Amino acid sequence: MGIYRSEIADLRKNIEENIGQKIIIKESPGKRSKPQEKSAVIENVYQSYFRVKFEDVNRVGSYNYTDLFTRSVEVSMYNGESYEPLVQPQLEIKKTKIEQEATENS
């Protein structure tokens, strides 16, 4: 099962609506390394990636939308009071539906 274009489009739209929003990006630099959290602001959105500006250092970074689906990068958005995980389409729910349909057809 793969990631659908419509899911990436929905995610891109969600991020695009939050340009200028504070976020926390959590990523693991390697298998044995501890995940790092960085504060950033969404700077721009492109077809296959989005760009952020990090608050602690004067640099920018970019992330693919597929990284969010594969959970190699996690993003939490600031809602004015606290940080909440970026809402993503539930791939697990679709997998469960497909499995249920397969059992019903057996």
Phi and psi in degrees as a GROMACS rama.xvg file:
@    title "Ramachandran Plot"
@    xaxis  label "Phi"
@    yaxis  label "Psi"
@TYPE xy
-114.506  -174.511  GLY-2
-92.3624  132.472  ILE-3
-87.5267  148.348  TYR-4
-59.2482  -37.0814  ARG-5
-64.8418  -34.5315  SER-6
-67.9767  -40.8236  GLU-7
-65.9994  -40.2181  ILE-8
-62.9259  -41.514  ALA-9
-63.862  -42.5228  ASP-10
-65.2318  -43.7108  LEU-11
-60.0544  -43.132  ARG-12
-63.2266  -42.5532  LYS-13
-61.0387  -44.3114  ASN-14
-68.759  -39.6786  ILE-15
-61.6226  -37.4919  GLU-16
-68.0677  -14.0156  GLU-17
-114.112  24.8735  ASN-18
-59.5946  133.706  ILE-19
92.3964  -6.22784  GLY-20
-81.5701  142.622  GLN-21
-73.0531  139.944  LYS-22
-140.296  164.717  ILE-23
-119.737  128.073  ILE-24
-107.122  126.96  ILE-25
-114.74  119.61  LYS-26
-140.031  151.559  GLU-27
-104.653  121.914  SER-28
-71.7867  -16.1674  PRO-29
-168.831  173.239  GLY-30
-61.8687  -38.9356  LYS-31
-99.813  0.454053  ARG-32
-90.2233  152.417  SER-33
-75.188  136.206  LYS-34
-58.7433  142.004  PRO-35
-107.7  139.329  GLN-36
-110.294  133.662  GLU-37
-131.117  137.533  LYS-38
-84.8258  139.238  SER-39
-153.343  174.485  ALA-40
-128.337  134.879  VAL-41
-67.2906  122.633  ILE-42
-100.413  -43.0596  GLU-43
-160.132  159.67  ASN-44
-124.956  134.583  VAL-45
-124.989  179.174  TYR-46
-55.9993  -47.6826  GLN-47
-118.803  1.04042  SER-48
-154.514  168.088  TYR-49
-128.703  153.46  PHE-50
-114.753  140.807  ARG-51
-127.174  156.891  VAL-52
-113.205  123.221  LYS-53
-76.1264  140.609  PHE-54
-79.5508  -38.5632  GLU-55
-71.8939  -35.8188  ASP-56
-123.291  155.228  VAL-57
-88.2281  74.1681  ASN-58
-151.882  165.773  ARG-59
-116.352  161.057  VAL-60
-141.527  161.047  GLY-61
-132.432  149.856  SER-62
-137.747  140.551  TYR-63
-79.594  148.754  ASN-64
-65.0912  -33.8922  TYR-65
-64.4513  -27.9632  THR-66
-61.3547  -32.1561  ASP-67
-72.0988  -37.1905  LEU-68
-70.7525  -36.6135  PHE-69
-83.4516  -3.541  THR-70
65.8666  20.203  ARG-71
-75.8091  -19.2675  SER-72
-134.947  133.934  VAL-73
-117.094  137.457  GLU-74
-121.946  132.184  VAL-75
-119.181  131.827  SER-76
-99.9452  147.488  MET-77
-84.5627  123.347  TYR-78
-99.9343  11.0654  ASN-79
108.031  -25.1473  GLY-80
-125.754  -38.7676  GLU-81
-150.492  174.127  SER-82
-97.195  132.518  TYR-83
-124.695  144.256  GLU-84
-57.5963  143.211  PRO-85
-62.663  129.167  LEU-86
-70.5299  125.546  VAL-87
-122.166  153.133  GLN-88
-58.7294  141.058  PRO-89
-85.4296  96.5836  GLN-90
-65.6945  -32.1456  LEU-91
-63.4693  -36.8749  GLU-92
-64.2383  -43.3956  ILE-93
-63.7876  -41.3944  LYS-94
-61.4838  -42.5732  LYS-95
-62.5791  -41.7573  THR-96
-62.2944  -42.1329  LYS-97
-64.1374  -42.693  ILE-98
-63.3732  -39.5678  GLU-99
-64.821  -42.5334  GLN-100
-63.9338  -36.4163  GLU-101
-65.7681  -39.4556  ALA-102
-71.7061  -34.8859  THR-103
-67.284  -35.2299  GLU-104
-79.9021  -10.4215  ASN-105
